Amino acid sequence: MAKPLSILFVSSEVSPFTKIGGVADVAFSYSLAMRELGHDIRVMFPKYSQISERKNKIHEINRLKDILIPVGKEKIPATVKSSSMNNNKVKVQAYIATNDEYFESRKGIYIDPRTGKDYEDNAERFIFFCKSIIETCIILGWFPDIVHANDWQTALALAYVKYLYPKKFAKTKFVFTIHNFGKQGEFPNLQYSKIGLPDSLQNNFLHQKKINFLKAGISFADYVTTVSPAYAKEILKPNDYSNGLHTALEAKKDKFTGIMNGIDTYNWNPKIAEHLKTKFRGDIEGFKTANKSELLNEFDLKPKPNTPLIGMISRIDNQKGFPLLIDSADELFKENIQMVILGDGDAELKKKLQKIQKKYPDKLSLKFEFNEPLSHIIEAGTDMFLMPSLYEACGLNFMYSLNYGSIPIVRAVGGLSDLATDFIPPKNIGNSFSFKNYLPKDLISAVKRATQVYKNQDQWLSLVKNGMTANYSWAGSAKKYDEIYRSLF
């Protein structure tokens, strides 16, 4: 049996502590899957104001109090605390970087809720976090075999390890995973002086006359991954959201691959999920009916017999296809459907959605928040789940939906094109309804196809069973990462 590895997995979000995007779910479920393979994997993330120390059993570590972290010409204090995460099999150690000014005093994570815009000092905030990662390892005397960073917020950790402490981390290898190529961490050139690296390394950061943290992650990694095979192919090509950075990936293509994410099949198991009052006991119709009733009540919608309920759980932004949904709304709501949307994000898009809700109050209901327990009820209580994404790296909600018996309606792009197979009624094969072009008529056509099949409940139950019996665990993908790690030594 191969020797277990020591792995530090760093992320700007980790569920269940905090979550905005899919990276939080991956940080949780992937780490537990790697622990099940026997590795000593630990995670590290910042402590935002939303994270309760009491609820999450976060405690201090004497050696990691009041560490002075240089950011530009200043030294900012960090206290790194500890907690853990677990499933029914294993437990993973978590380190949490705290600082009142950068994280704990703010209501938002990346965006100031008062302005709806990114915090102006986001570069400083994540320079601070990345340096706190390195200082934690040094103080603990723990120099892992692998440092695995995720997205632009953690990219600098690779540079700091590699160039500031090459002797201490001499045996460490570096993996960088891109979850969203459209979010690159771009900042004015003046911010480079705050990073604390030599001028000779500045070209590793410069892209289109700006400092680009994502480019740095790609440059300093020994291996780069993304979260589905199809998305890997997409981001190697010039497109509207690559910002020209595909050239950096192209230079690394021999050490770049796409591996499909898995999901946490313990917490997202409809038979035992703690957030579901009515769990799945083998009766699909009873399970869906009870959860739909609870969900409609939660969103103040009146039940409508023989009417499919469609759900969305998402950041409200252009990437997730909300402009397409808005442009389709009048035609879409001519259909016999109801829809619930949970999420937060762009202020202008939210205003447009509210106008649609006022126009169709018996068909659309909105909640502008991130709410993990309610996410489970939406997946369990809806008949269909809509993902009209402009681009989509993986599509975890596709897998959650099938697990809970909600049928995805998706634009076949990125990871969704890897996952989706169109349902063919006569053969009763397939798992979803998909469309290719980013056009209102194509979205509406996909919804109409779904609602047509819904009218035939025998066909619909066959489709639901197809999804609920699929396996989307981390087992296979975790082994692929294990192989990548070992290939670096």
Secondary structure, DSSP 8 states (H G I E B T S, - for coil): -----EEEEE-S--TTT--SSHHHHHHHHHHHHHHHTT-EEEEEEE--TT--TTTTT-EE-GGGSSEEEEETTEEEEEEEEEEEEE-SS-EEEEEEEE-IIIIIT-S-SSEETTTTEE-TTHHHHHHHHHHHHHHHHHHHT---SEEEEEHHHHTHHHHHHHHH-TTTTTT-EEEEEES-TT---EE-GGGHHHH---GGGGGGTEETTEEEHHHHHHHH-SEEEES-HHHHHHHTS--TTTTTTHHHHHTTGGGEEE------TTTT-TTT-TT-SS--SS-HHHHHHHHHHHHHHHTT----TT--EEEEES-BSTTTTHHHHHHHHHHHTTSS-EEEEE--B-HHHHHHHHHHHHHSTTTEEEE-S--HHHHHHHHHH-SEEEE--S--S--HHHHHHHHTT-EEEEE--THHHHH--B-BTTTTB-SBEEE-SSSHHHHHHHHHHHHHHHTSHHHHHHHHHHHHT----SHHHHHHHHHHHHHT-
